[in-house]
Amino acid sequence: MKKIFNKEFAIGLSVIVAILILIFGIDYLKGINLFRPAHYYIAYYDNVDELTVSSPVLINGYKVGQVREVNFDYTRPGKVEVVMALDKNLKLPAGTRADIGTTLLSGARIELAMGKGPDLLPSGSELETGVKAGLMNSVQDGLMPAITGILPKVDSLLYNLNLLVADPALSASIGRLDGITGNLLATTQGLNNTMNSQVPRIANNTVKLTQSLDTVVGNLGQLSYQLKSLPVDATLDNVNKLTENLAQFSKQLNDKNSTLGLLTSDPALYNQLNRVSADIDSLILDIKKNPKRYISIKLL
């Protein structure tokens, strides 16, 4: 009898120990330390989406506790009761608010906004609540109105784009572009062929032109040398002398006292020359009329 009692007692004790280990293990995996003293505070929310047991409670991003219970309060329709276990050394002043916030990775959390009141809230007090806009809410509130305004414009743009694509003129233009591309290709090939056939000829002509230019430059050099070897100084002296003689001759023509000046400026001499010329003309006419008077021919 004693042996059976000892066996059953050992089995029962093992089961109890296993249950305790299981409970403590589950709480430990949830981040709940049952051996750490804590103060409990209660908050009521209309919506606790993604908030679960062991969700963190933060102050300025630092974890000071966690959610221990999430229960629907049947005495307050539409309210959800959340029990928070906070560090025993944390003192909450009056007016402290518990806001629910969300993140993309860690889900929901509770952020405490410390109050300004002089009194401290005892353990078990009810905290004021609020909702802190998360990143997704901010994105939704900031971008959704803009996206809503852009959607009609995008729809109109797509509609106009469909009309443009369906327009037969666009297909015709594309066909013409194909033809223009083909013509450009043919033109390019023709230019390539022309260049391949004409470039050597142009190069030969360029060589010949260069040779001709070299010959011309050589002839110009010889001409320059010949011009340099001419007696330019003597020629210039002769020209100067000729110029002086012409100036002296012009001066004599203009001088009334010189013979040339009298020939050009004396009217009496001019008149005498005219009379002599007239007499010579009369004499010639008379000779033509009466040659026997001036010429006598005697026959033997």
Sequence and secondary structure as in RCSB ss.txt:
>XXXX:A:sequence
MKKIFNKEFAIGLSVIVAILILIFGIDYLKGINLFRPAHYYIAYYDNVDELTVSSPVLINGYKVGQVREVNFDYT
RPGKVEVVMALDKNLKLPAGTRADIGTTLLSGARIELAMGKGPDLLPSGSELETGVKAGLMNSVQDGLMPAITGI
LPKVDSLLYNLNLLVADPALSASIGRLDGITGNLLATTQGLNNTMNSQVPRIANNTVKLTQSLDTVVGNLGQLSY
QLKSLPVDATLDNVNKLTENLAQFSKQLNDKNSTLGLLTSDPALYNQLNRVSADIDSLILDIKKNPKRYISIKLL
>XXXX:A:secstr
 HHHHHHHHHHHHHHHHHHHHHHHHHHHHTT  TTS EEEEEEEES  TT  TT EEEETTEEEEEEEEEEEETT
STTEEEEEEEEETT   BTT EEEEEEETTTEEEEEEE    SSB  TT B EEEE   HHHHHHHHHHHHHHHH
HHHHHHHHHHHHHHHH HHHHHHHHHHHHHHHHHHHHHHHHHHHHHHHHHHHHHHHHHHHHHHHHHHHHHHHHHH
HHHHS HHHHHHHHHHHHHHHHHHHHHHH TTSHHHHHHH HHHHHHHHHHHHHHHHHHHHHHH HHHH      
